[in-house]
Amino acid sequence: MSASPLLAGRSLCAGYGDFQALFSIDFEIQTGEVVALIGANGAGKSTLLKTFVGLVPIRDGSMTFCGTNVSKTPAHALVSRGLAMVPEGRRLFRGMSVEDNLKVAADHAGDPAAGSSPWTLERLYDLFPILAERRAQPVENLSGGQQQMVAIGRALMTQPKLLLCDEISLGLAPKVIAEIYEMLPVIRRSGTAILLVEQDVALASRSSDRVYCMLEGRITLTGKSSEVTREEITQAYFGVKHEVG
C-alpha cells in the first residue's frame, strides 16, 4: 500500500512459553481503515491481537506503530501511544458502575488521533444512549449487549488511534449485533482505525475495507473485502480447495 501504515507487523512470530502460535505474519492497517481478521477457532486471531497490544511477546520479526518500532514496548505504554483493545468476553470491572468503568480508562489515555476530538463521557453517551440511562448501575446488571457497549466505550476513553475488537458479536442477538456494528462507522469517522476479529465472515466483509484470513498461525489470504471471492475465503479458511459443482 502506498501510505505509511498506522500499524505493521513484518515476519512476526510469537507464542506462549514453548508453543509458537504465529508464524511470519505480515500485516498492516492504515490510518482510518477498517480491517477484518477472520479464521476458524484456534487459527491465531486473538493471539495476533494480543501480540499487537503487547500481551504476547514478539519472538522474531518486528512491529511498528505510527512509524516507530514498538516490538519490545510494554502493554501499558502501547495504550498511551494509541492502541486499545476490546477483549473477547468484555472483561469489565464487576462491582463498579457503568460510569466508573468508563472513567477508569481515562487515566491511561493518550493523545487523540490527529484532527479528531477527544472521546468524553458525553460523546460516549451520545454514541450509546442506553449507557447514559444506566450510568449508575453496576455493569453486571446490564444485558450482554449493553456490557459490550461499555467495553467499547472504555477502550475509546483511552483515545485510541487504532481500536482492536476481539469477537464483539459473540453471544449477542442479531438485533444487538446490528446496533453495535452501526456504531463502527461513527467511530471510524472520528479518526480511529478499527481491526475486527469476527467469526461471521459475511458480517466481517460487509463491515471492512480489507480482510485477512488466518489458518494455523499463518496469514492465508488478504485482499479488499469487496473483491475476495467466497471460494478464495473458503480455501483460505479451511486450507482446502472449494469444488464448485
C-alpha positions in Angstrom: 0.0 0.0 0.0 1.3 3.5 -0.8 0.8 5.4 2.5 2.9 4.5 5.5 0.8 2.1 7.6 -0.5 3.1 11.0 0.4 -0.4 12.3 2.5 -3.0 10.6 3.8 -6.4 11.5 6.7 -7.8 9.5 7.7 -11.5 9.6 6.1 -11.6 13.1 6.5 -14.7 15.2 5.0 -15.0 18.7 3.8 -17.6 21.1 3.2 -18.8 24.7 6.1 -20.5 26.5 7.4 -23.2 24.3 4.4 -23.0 22.0 4.8 -20.9 18.8 1.4 -19.6 17.8 2.2 -17.1 15.0 4.5 -17.8 12.0 6.0 -15.0 9.9 2.9 -12.7 9.9 2.9 -9.8 7.5 0.1 -7.4 8.4 -0.7 -3.7 8.1 -3.6 -1.3 8.7 -3.8 2.3 7.5 -5.0 5.3 9.4 -8.8 5.4 9.4 -9.1 2.0 7.8 -11.4 -0.9 8.9 -9.8 -4.3 8.5 -11.4 -7.7 9.4 -9.4 -10.7 10.6 -11.2 -14.0 10.0 -10.4 -17.6 10.6 -11.6 -20.7 12.4 -11.3 -21.2 16.2 -7.7 -21.7 17.1 -6.4 -20.0 13.9 -4.4 -17.5 15.9 -6.6 -14.4 15.5 -6.8 -13.5 19.2 -3.1 -14.2 19.7 -2.3 -11.8 16.9 -4.4 -9.1 18.6 -2.7 -9.8 22.0 0.7 -9.5 20.3 -0.2 -6.2 18.8 -1.2 -4.8 22.3 1.9 -6.2 24.0 0.3 -9.1 25.9 2.1 -11.8 23.9 5.9 -11.3 23.4 7.3 -11.0 19.8 9.9 -13.7 19.3 11.0 -12.7 15.8 10.2 -10.1 13.2 9.1 -6.5 14.1 6.0 -4.3 14.7 5.7 -0.6 14.1 3.0 1.8 15.2 2.9 5.4 13.9 6.2 4.8 12.2 8.0 3.7 15.4 9.3 0.3 16.2 7.3 -0.9 19.2 8.3 -4.6 19.2 9.5 -4.5 22.8 7.1 -1.9 24.1 5.0 -3.0 27.1 1.2 -3.1 27.0 0.6 0.0 29.2 2.9 2.1 27.0 1.1 0.9 23.8 -2.2 2.1 25.3 -0.8 5.6 25.9 0.6 5.6 22.3 -3.0 4.9 20.9 -3.6 1.2 20.8 -6.7 -0.1 22.6 -8.4 -3.5 22.6 -12.0 -4.6 23.3 -11.2 -8.1 24.6 -13.2 -11.2 24.0 -15.6 -11.7 26.9 -15.6 -7.9 27.6 -13.7 -8.2 31.0 -15.5 -5.3 32.7 -14.8 -4.4 36.3 -17.6 -6.1 38.2 -18.9 -4.3 41.2 -18.3 -0.9 39.6 -20.8 1.3 37.8 -21.0 1.9 34.1 -19.6 5.4 34.5 -16.7 4.2 36.8 -15.8 1.5 34.2 -15.5 4.3 31.6 -13.7 6.8 33.8 -11.0 4.3 34.9 -9.8 4.1 31.3 -9.3 7.9 31.1 -6.4 7.6 33.5 -4.4 5.7 30.8 -5.4 7.9 27.8 -3.1 9.1 25.2 -3.5 11.9 22.7 -6.4 11.7 20.3 -5.8 10.9 16.7 -4.8 13.9 14.6 -7.7 16.0 13.6 -10.1 14.3 15.9 -11.9 15.4 19.1 -11.2 13.5 22.3 -13.7 10.9 23.5 -15.5 12.1 26.6 -18.4 10.7 28.7 -20.8 13.0 26.8 -19.7 11.7 23.4 -19.9 8.1 24.5 -23.4 8.7 25.9 -24.4 10.2 22.6 -23.0 7.1 20.8 -24.7 4.7 23.3 -27.7 6.5 24.8 -28.7 3.4 26.9 -25.4 3.8 28.8 -26.4 7.3 29.9 -29.6 5.8 31.4 -27.7 3.1 33.1 -24.6 5.1 34.1 -25.0 4.5 37.9 -25.8 0.7 37.6 -23.2 -2.0 38.3 -22.1 -3.4 35.0 -23.0 -7.0 36.0 -26.7 -5.8 36.0 -26.6 -4.9 32.3 -27.5 -7.1 29.3 -24.7 -8.7 27.2 -25.2 -6.1 24.5 -25.0 -3.2 27.0 -21.9 -4.7 28.6 -20.3 -4.8 25.1 -21.1 -1.1 24.7 -19.4 -0.4 28.0 -16.3 -2.4 26.8 -16.2 -0.4 23.6 -16.7 2.8 25.4 -14.0 2.0 27.9 -11.5 1.4 25.1 -12.5 4.6 23.4 -11.8 6.6 26.5 -8.1 5.8 26.1 -8.3 8.0 22.9 -7.1 5.2 20.5 -5.7 5.7 17.1 -6.4 2.0 16.5 -9.2 0.1 18.1 -8.8 -3.7 18.2 -12.1 -5.6 18.6 -12.0 -9.3 19.5 -15.3 -11.0 18.8 -17.6 -8.2 19.8 -20.6 -10.0 18.3 -20.0 -13.2 20.3 -23.1 -14.4 22.1 -25.3 -11.5 21.2 -28.7 -11.4 19.5 -28.7 -10.4 15.8 -30.6 -7.2 16.6 -28.0 -6.2 19.2 -25.1 -7.1 16.9 -26.6 -4.8 14.2 -26.9 -1.9 16.7 -23.3 -2.3 17.8 -21.9 -2.6 14.2 -23.9 0.5 13.2 -21.7 2.5 15.6 -18.4 1.4 13.9 -18.7 3.9 11.0 -19.2 6.7 13.6 -16.1 5.6 15.5 -14.2 5.4 12.2 -15.3 9.0 11.2 -13.8 10.2 14.5 -10.4 9.3 13.1 -9.9 5.9 14.7 -8.9 2.9 12.6 -10.6 -0.4 13.5 -9.3 -4.0 13.4 -12.1 -6.6 13.8 -11.8 -10.2 14.7 -15.1 -11.7 13.6 -16.4 -15.3 13.2 -19.3 -14.1 10.9 -17.5 -13.9 7.5 -20.3 -12.1 5.8 -20.6 -9.5 8.6 -16.8 -9.1 8.6 -16.7 -8.5 4.8 -19.6 -6.0 4.9 -18.0 -4.0 7.7 -14.5 -3.7 6.4 -12.3 -2.3 3.7 -9.9 -5.2 3.6 -9.8 -8.7 5.1 -7.1 -11.0 6.3 -7.7 -14.7 6.8 -5.6 -16.9 9.2 -5.1 -20.6 9.4 -2.8 -22.4 12.0 -1.0 -19.2 12.9 -0.4 -18.0 9.3 -2.0 -15.5 7.0 -3.6 -17.4 4.2 -5.4 -14.6 2.4 -5.5 -10.9 2.2 -7.4 -8.5 -0.1 -10.1 -5.9 -0.5 -13.3 -7.1 1.2 -15.3 -6.3 -1.9 -13.1 -8.3 -4.2 -12.2 -11.5 -2.5 -14.5 -14.4 -3.5 -16.4 -16.9 -1.5 -14.2 -19.6 -2.9 -11.0 -17.8 -2.0 -12.2 -17.3 1.5 -13.3 -21.0 1.8 -9.9 -22.2 0.7 -8.0 -19.8 3.0 -10.3 -20.5 5.9 -10.1 -24.3 5.8 -6.9 -24.9 3.8 -8.7 -26.9 1.1 -9.9 -26.1 -2.4 -13.6 -25.4 -2.8 -15.1 -27.5 -5.5 -17.8 -25.7 -7.5 -20.4 -28.2 -8.6 
